[in-house]
Amino acid sequence: TNSNVDVYQDSSAIANLVNCARNTSGEYISSVSDNMPTGTQLYLKSNSSANNSTTIADFSGNSVAVSFQGGGKHITQGDVPIGAVSGTASTSAFWFDGGQAIEVSHANFETPVNFGTGDFTLATYFRANNSSTTVRLFNMGGIGSIADYNGFSWGYYGSTGMKFHYREGGSTTVNVASGNMNLSSDTFYHLAVTRQSGVIKFWKDGVQQGSSHNVSTNINMANADSRAFVIGRNSDGEMGFQGRMDAMHVVKGTALYTGTFTRPTVYYGTS
């Protein structure tokens, strides 16, 4: 069965085993759950797949047609921080070596990422071979290396942190950043960008990175130059990622993270 665990902080109760009544306004930290969040449009998990497996599927419940590009696959990985059961990590992750990507056609994903002016969440576990390099995480158009397109792009730009761009009518109308981030190479981090009530925030391992950004722009993917939704490289096919990802998540209509949280340790939709 699916489970929910609410997390609180109360040092006196922990030390003395007294006063254990929960104060939801002052002590609440987060809710850890393996229920698939409302509004999930795409959810990809490696989930201890066989080494070199080329099978990939969407676990959001929407049966989105998704495919590896350029020889993508699962690879055995011993340090994945998420698994199907609490306390048990996955033994594999999605592999990227510069020429690989994961793709959903524009026709199949235009509506799911047509965020409008509403809330959204983009999230993934991310492990770069070289943490100083620029990596495009999720893209459907947006900023490229050779060409820019109408649409959005979310990327990691080395020590300068994460950025989210949206282009429409040939111009960049949203360009917001997390500010400096210090990541180590060959180490998994949980990265996310959310918008709640017109405010975009960036997250690393459950902690907000940098400032909040007021962005009420209408994100209309009907204007995204018919580019596919791509994970791991630009929409122009350049700047391929070298490293690993897992638990890639796209949510429409909900900002999953609004305050400091515990990064996921169990895949959504499992128990």
Phi, psi and chi 1 to 4 in degrees:
 res  aa     phi    psi   chi1   chi2   chi3   chi4
   1 THR       -  153.9   58.2      -      -      -
   2 ASN   -71.1  151.9  -71.1  -29.2      -      -
   3 SER  -133.1  156.2   59.4      -      -      -
   4 ASN  -133.6  138.2  -63.4  -84.9      -      -
   5 VAL  -131.4  119.9  177.5      -      -      -
   6 ASP   -89.0  136.4  -68.8  -34.3      -      -
   7 VAL  -111.4  129.0 -178.9      -      -      -
   8 TYR  -127.9  168.4  -63.2   84.5      -      -
   9 GLN  -126.3  130.4   56.0 -176.5   -4.0      -
  10 ASP  -164.0   91.0 -174.7  -18.0      -      -
  11 SER   -63.4  -33.2   59.1      -      -      -
  12 SER   -67.7  -40.2   63.4      -      -      -
  13 ALA   -67.5  -38.8      -      -      -      -
  14 ILE   -64.3  -41.0  -66.9  171.2      -      -
  15 ALA   -74.5  -37.2      -      -      -      -
  16 ASN  -111.2   -7.9  -58.2  -44.1      -      -
  17 LEU    56.8   31.9  -61.1 -179.3      -      -
  18 VAL  -129.8  173.2  -63.3      -      -      -
  19 ASN    50.9   48.3 -171.7   29.1      -      -
  20 CYS   -86.5    2.7  -66.1      -      -      -
  21 ALA   -63.7  133.7      -      -      -      -
  22 ARG   -86.4  131.9  -62.4  -77.6   62.6  101.7
  23 ASN   -98.9  102.2  177.8  -17.7      -      -
  24 THR   -70.3  -19.9   56.7      -      -      -
  25 SER   -87.8  -33.3   62.7      -      -      -
  26 GLY  -105.2  -20.8      -      -      -      -
  27 GLU  -116.8  -10.0  -63.3  172.9   -5.0      -
  28 TYR   -68.5  130.5 -179.4   77.4      -      -
  29 ILE  -106.7  -57.2  -61.5  176.2      -      -
  30 SER  -166.0  171.1   64.7      -      -      -
  31 SER  -118.6  122.3 -179.7      -      -      -
  32 VAL   -99.1  121.9  179.5      -      -      -
  33 SER  -144.3  149.0  171.7      -      -      -
  34 ASP  -104.8    9.3   61.2    6.7      -      -
  35 ASN   -69.2  138.1  -67.0  -49.0      -      -
  36 MET   -65.6  122.4 -170.0   64.9   68.9      -
  37 PRO   -63.3  145.8  -24.2   35.0      -      -
  38 THR   -58.5  135.6  -60.4      -      -      -
  39 GLY    89.7    0.6      -      -      -      -
  40 THR   -61.9  126.2  -68.0      -      -      -
  41 GLN  -103.0  -29.4  -55.3  -60.8  -46.0      -
  42 LEU  -153.2  135.3 -178.6   72.5      -      -
  43 TYR  -145.4  116.8 -169.5   64.0      -      -
  44 LEU  -114.6  131.7  -53.0  178.0      -      -
  45 LYS  -139.2  135.7   54.9 -176.1 -179.8  180.0
  46 SER   -75.5  -42.1 -171.9      -      -      -
  47 ASN    52.1   53.7 -163.5   16.7      -      -
  48 SER    58.6   37.9  -60.3      -      -      -
  49 SER   -65.4  159.1  -66.8      -      -      -
  50 ALA   -64.8  144.4      -      -      -      -
  51 ASN   -57.1  132.1 -166.0   39.2      -      -
  52 ASN    72.0   10.2  -64.3  -39.9      -      -
  53 SER   -63.8  139.4  169.3      -      -      -
  54 THR  -109.1   13.9   57.4      -      -      -
  55 THR   -82.4  131.3  -60.7      -      -      -
  56 ILE  -141.7  141.7 -174.3  170.2      -      -
  57 ALA  -149.5  156.0      -      -      -      -
  58 ASP   -89.3  131.0  165.1   42.5      -      -
  59 PHE  -108.4   18.0  -70.5   88.9      -      -
  60 SER   -74.4  -18.0   69.9      -      -      -
  61 GLY    96.9   -3.0      -      -      -      -
  62 ASN   -98.0   -5.5  -60.9  -44.7      -      -
  63 SER    54.1   43.9  -59.3      -      -      -
  64 VAL   -67.3  132.0  175.8      -      -      -
  65 ALA   -75.4  114.1      -      -      -      -
  66 VAL  -128.5  148.0   57.5      -      -      -
  67 SER  -145.0  153.0   62.0      -      -      -
  68 PHE   -77.6  145.3  -76.9  120.0      -      -
  69 GLN  -124.9  142.4  -59.0  -66.2  -41.5      -
  70 GLY    71.8   24.2      -      -      -      -
  71 GLY    89.1   22.1      -      -      -      -
  72 GLY   -62.8  156.5      -      -      -      -
  73 LYS  -168.9  176.1   60.3 -175.6  178.9 -179.8
  74 HIS   -90.6  151.1  -56.7  -95.6      -      -
  75 ILE  -140.2  143.4 -168.6  168.8      -      -
  76 THR   -59.0  131.6  -60.0      -      -      -
  77 GLN  -144.8  123.2 -168.8   70.9   49.6      -
  78 GLY   -89.7   -5.9      -      -      -      -
  79 ASP  -121.9   24.3   60.9  -17.1      -      -
  80 VAL   -67.6  128.0 -177.4      -      -      -
  81 PRO   -90.1   15.5   29.8  -30.8      -      -
  82 ILE  -138.3  149.4 -170.0  169.4      -      -
  83 GLY  -151.9 -176.6      -      -      -      -
  84 ALA   -82.1  -20.1      -      -      -      -
  85 VAL  -131.5  140.5  179.1      -      -      -
  86 SER   -54.5  130.1  179.3      -      -      -
  87 GLY    85.0   -2.4      -      -      -      -
  88 THR  -122.6  114.8  -57.8      -      -      -
  89 ALA   -82.4  154.0      -      -      -      -
  90 SER   -65.2  151.6  174.2      -      -      -
  91 THR  -103.6   11.1   57.9      -      -      -
  92 SER  -147.8  164.0   67.5      -      -      -
  93 ALA  -147.4  168.2      -      -      -      -
  94 PHE   -76.6  134.3  -66.2   99.7      -      -
  95 TRP  -103.4  133.5  175.9   75.2      -      -
  96 PHE  -131.8  130.7  -60.2   83.2      -      -
  97 ASP  -130.6   34.2 -165.0   26.8      -      -
  98 GLY   100.1  -36.5      -      -      -      -
  99 GLY  -109.0   -2.1      -      -      -      -
 100 GLN   -96.6  158.2  -67.9   72.7   35.0      -
 101 ALA  -159.2  164.8      -      -      -      -
 102 ILE  -116.2  135.7  -66.1  172.8      -      -
 103 GLU  -137.8  143.5 -175.1  172.4  -60.5      -
 104 VAL  -126.1  134.1  179.8      -      -      -
 105 SER   -62.8  153.5   72.7      -      -      -
 106 HIS   -58.4  -43.4 -178.1   92.2      -      -
 107 ALA   -60.3  -35.7      -      -      -      -
 108 ASN   -82.4  -13.4  -75.4  -23.2      -      -
 109 PHE  -131.9    4.7 -141.5   55.1      -      -
 110 GLU   -61.7  -50.3  176.6 -174.0  -48.5      -
 111 THR   -66.6  -44.4  -62.1      -      -      -
 112 PRO   -58.8  -30.0  -28.8   37.5      -      -
 113 VAL  -109.5   17.9  -67.6      -      -      -
 114 ASN   -81.6   79.8 -162.5   34.7      -      -
 115 PHE   -72.9  -17.8  -61.8  130.7      -      -
 116 GLY    59.1 -135.3      -      -      -      -
 117 THR  -101.1   10.7   59.0      -      -      -
 118 GLY   -86.7 -176.3      -      -      -      -
 119 ASP   -76.0  155.1  -63.5   -6.0      -      -
 120 PHE  -159.2  165.6   66.2   82.6      -      -
 121 THR  -140.3  132.6  -58.0      -      -      -
 122 LEU  -121.2  129.8  -53.6  175.0      -      -
 123 ALA  -150.3  153.2      -      -      -      -
 124 THR  -163.8  153.4 -174.4      -      -      -
 125 TYR   -84.5  138.5  -92.4  105.7      -      -
 126 PHE  -141.2  130.7  165.0   82.5      -      -
 127 ARG  -139.2  105.7  179.5 -173.3 -170.2  -89.0
 128 ALA   -92.2  138.8      -      -      -      -
 129 ASN   -60.9  -37.5  -67.3   -4.7      -      -
 130 ASN  -132.4  106.8 -177.1  -13.0      -      -
 131 SER   -71.9   -5.6   63.7      -      -      -
 132 SER   -90.5   -4.9   65.9      -      -      -
 133 THR   -87.6  159.1   57.8      -      -      -
 134 THR   -86.7  134.0  -65.1      -      -      -
 135 VAL  -132.2  129.9  176.5      -      -      -
 136 ARG   -86.8  120.4  -63.3  -69.4 -168.7 -100.0
 137 LEU   -85.5  -72.7  -61.1  172.1      -      -
 138 PHE  -120.8  133.1  -62.7  178.0      -      -
 139 ASN  -141.7  143.6  -50.3  -89.2      -      -
 140 MET  -142.7   82.6 -164.7  167.9 -172.6      -
 141 GLY    85.7 -139.7      -      -      -      -
 142 GLY    79.1 -154.3      -      -      -      -
 143 ILE   -79.1  130.6  -56.4  -60.7      -      -
 144 GLY  -118.5 -173.4      -      -      -      -
 145 SER   -96.1  -41.7  -64.4      -      -      -
 146 ILE   -97.9  -39.3  -62.5  173.5      -      -
 147 ALA  -141.7  144.4      -      -      -      -
 148 ASP   -99.5  151.6  -62.8  -27.0      -      -
 149 TYR  -132.5  158.0  -59.0   95.8      -      -
 150 ASN   -64.3  141.4  -66.8  -33.1      -      -
 151 GLY   130.7 -166.5      -      -      -      -
 152 PHE  -120.3  157.7   75.8   81.7      -      -
 153 SER  -145.4  139.0   56.2      -      -      -
 154 TRP  -122.1  125.0  172.1   44.2      -      -
 155 GLY  -142.8  166.7      -      -      -      -
 156 TYR  -112.8  126.5  165.7   72.2      -      -
 157 TYR  -114.0   48.5  -71.1   70.7      -      -
 158 GLY    62.1 -141.9      -      -      -      -
 159 SER   -65.0  -16.6   61.1      -      -      -
 160 THR   -80.8   -6.5   59.3      -      -      -
 161 GLY    94.4 -160.5      -      -      -      -
 162 MET   -91.0  152.5  -70.6  179.3  -80.9      -
 163 LYS  -138.1  148.7  -64.8 -177.5 -179.1 -179.6
 164 PHE  -125.5  126.6  179.6   85.2      -      -
 165 HIS  -121.4  147.8  -64.1   94.2      -      -
 166 TYR  -137.6  132.1  172.6   67.9      -      -
 167 ARG  -119.9  141.4  -71.2  175.8   55.0   82.8
 168 GLU  -149.1  138.6 -174.7  172.3   -9.5      -
 169 GLY    63.7   26.0      -      -      -      -
 170 GLY    81.9    6.1      -      -      -      -
 171 SER  -127.0  147.7  -61.3      -      -      -
 172 THR   -81.1  113.9  -60.4      -      -      -
 173 THR  -101.2  -16.3   58.4      -      -      -
 174 VAL  -131.4  128.0  177.3      -      -      -
 175 ASN  -148.7   92.7 -179.8   -0.5      -      -
 176 VAL  -125.7  153.1  -68.1      -      -      -
 177 ALA  -140.4  157.1      -      -      -      -
 178 SER   -80.5  -20.3   67.1      -      -      -
 179 GLY    86.1 -179.8      -      -      -      -
 180 ASN   -57.9  138.6  -66.9  -13.2      -      -
 181 MET  -134.9  142.3  -72.3  171.6   53.0      -
 182 ASN  -110.7  103.4  -66.3  -45.9      -      -
 183 LEU  -112.1  150.4  -57.2 -172.2      -      -
 184 SER   -98.9  147.8  -61.6      -      -      -
 185 SER   -66.4  153.4  -59.0      -      -      -
 186 ASP    55.5   38.5  -61.7  -38.8      -      -
 187 THR  -137.3  132.9  -57.9      -      -      -
 188 PHE   -77.8  135.9  -90.3  105.4      -      -
 189 TYR  -131.8  149.4  -63.6   92.0      -      -
 190 HIS   -95.7  117.0 -176.0  -97.9      -      -
 191 LEU  -114.1  145.7  -56.2 -178.0      -      -
 192 ALA  -155.8  155.2      -      -      -      -
 193 VAL  -132.6  135.3   57.5      -      -      -
 194 THR  -131.1  156.1   60.4      -      -      -
 195 ARG  -128.0  126.9 -179.3  166.9   68.7  177.5
 196 GLN  -130.9  121.9 -179.2 -167.2   30.5      -
 197 SER    50.5   43.7  -59.5      -      -      -
 198 GLY    79.2   14.4      -      -      -      -
 199 VAL  -122.0  121.2  177.4      -      -      -
 200 ILE   -94.4  134.5  -72.4 -179.0      -      -
 201 LYS  -133.0  150.2  -61.2  178.6 -178.7  179.8
 202 PHE  -111.3  146.8  -64.6   91.2      -      -
 203 TRP  -134.9  141.2  -52.5   88.6      -      -
 204 LYS  -131.8  119.5 -178.8 -169.9   79.7  172.7
 205 ASP    49.2   41.7  -74.5  -15.3      -      -
 206 GLY    85.1    3.0      -      -      -      -
 207 VAL  -119.2  131.7  177.6      -      -      -
 208 GLN   -63.1  137.8 -175.9  177.3  -14.4      -
 209 GLN  -108.3  120.2  -57.0  -65.1  -65.6      -
 210 GLY    73.8 -159.9      -      -      -      -
 211 SER   -87.9  164.8  -58.0      -      -      -
 212 SER   -84.6  149.3  -58.5      -      -      -
 213 HIS  -125.1  125.4  -54.8  -85.9      -      -
 214 ASN   -79.1  108.7  -67.6  -44.0      -      -
 215 VAL  -138.7  100.9  178.4      -      -      -
 216 SER  -101.7   12.1   58.1      -      -      -
 217 THR   -56.1  139.4  -57.2      -      -      -
 218 ASN   -75.9  110.3 -179.6    8.6      -      -
 219 ILE   -89.5   99.4  -62.4  177.1      -      -
 220 ASN  -110.8  102.0 -178.1   -0.9      -      -
 221 MET   -78.4   -4.6  -60.1  -47.5  -66.0      -
 222 ALA   -65.2  -17.7      -      -      -      -
 223 ASN  -101.5   21.2  -61.9  -35.6      -      -
 224 ALA   -92.0   28.2      -      -      -      -
 225 ASP    55.2   25.4  -71.6  -22.0      -      -
 226 SER    58.6   24.8  -61.1      -      -      -
 227 ARG   -77.2  147.2  -52.3  -55.5  -63.1 -178.4
 228 ALA   -70.6  159.9      -      -      -      -
 229 PHE   -81.3  123.1  176.8   78.9      -      -
 230 VAL  -127.8  135.8 -179.5      -      -      -
 231 ILE  -112.5  124.6  -62.8  174.2      -      -
 232 GLY   105.4   -3.8      -      -      -      -
 233 ARG  -164.1  170.7   68.7 -176.5 -179.6 -155.4
 234 ASN   -65.5  162.0  -71.2  -17.0      -      -
 235 SER   -67.2  -20.4  -78.2      -      -      -
 236 ASP   -88.1    7.2   61.4   10.0      -      -
 237 GLY    85.0    1.9      -      -      -      -
 238 GLU  -101.2  175.5  -60.7  -64.7  -43.7      -
 239 MET    57.0   51.9 -156.7  170.8  -71.6      -
 240 GLY   -65.6  144.0      -      -      -      -
 241 PHE   -82.0  140.9  168.8   48.7      -      -
 242 GLN  -117.3  110.6  -66.8 -174.4  -31.0      -
 243 GLY   157.5 -147.4      -      -      -      -
 244 ARG  -134.6  153.2  -44.8  -74.2 -171.3  -93.1
 245 MET  -140.2  161.7  -72.6 -168.1 -151.6      -
 246 ASP  -160.8  162.3 -160.9    8.6      -      -
 247 ALA    52.6   51.3      -      -      -      -
 248 MET   -77.2  131.3  -64.4   88.2  114.1      -
 249 HIS  -138.6  129.7 -159.8  179.7      -      -
 250 VAL  -124.6  123.4  176.9      -      -      -
 251 VAL  -126.1  131.7 -177.6      -      -      -
 252 LYS  -111.9  130.0  178.2 -178.5  178.6 -179.8
 253 GLY    93.6   -5.4      -      -      -      -
 254 THR  -141.1  133.1  -57.3      -      -      -
 255 ALA   -93.3  106.5      -      -      -      -
 256 LEU   -64.9  -30.4  -67.0 -175.3      -      -
 257 TYR  -119.9  119.9  -44.8  120.1      -      -
 258 THR  -121.9  -12.6   58.1      -      -      -
 259 GLY  -154.7  173.6      -      -      -      -
 260 THR   -48.3  133.2  -58.8      -      -      -
 261 PHE  -140.0  164.1   62.6   94.8      -      -
 262 THR   -85.9  125.0  -58.9      -      -      -
 263 ARG   -61.9  146.9   69.7 -178.5 -167.2  172.3
 264 PRO   -59.6  136.9  -22.2   33.5      -      -
 265 THR  -116.9   -9.3   56.0      -      -      -
 266 VAL  -127.7  134.2  179.4      -      -      -
 267 TYR   -58.3  141.8  -69.4  119.4      -      -
 268 TYR   -65.6  146.6  -69.8  116.3      -      -
 269 GLY    82.4   10.7      -      -      -      -
 270 THR  -125.9  177.1   56.9      -      -      -
 271 SER  -149.5      -   56.7      -      -      -
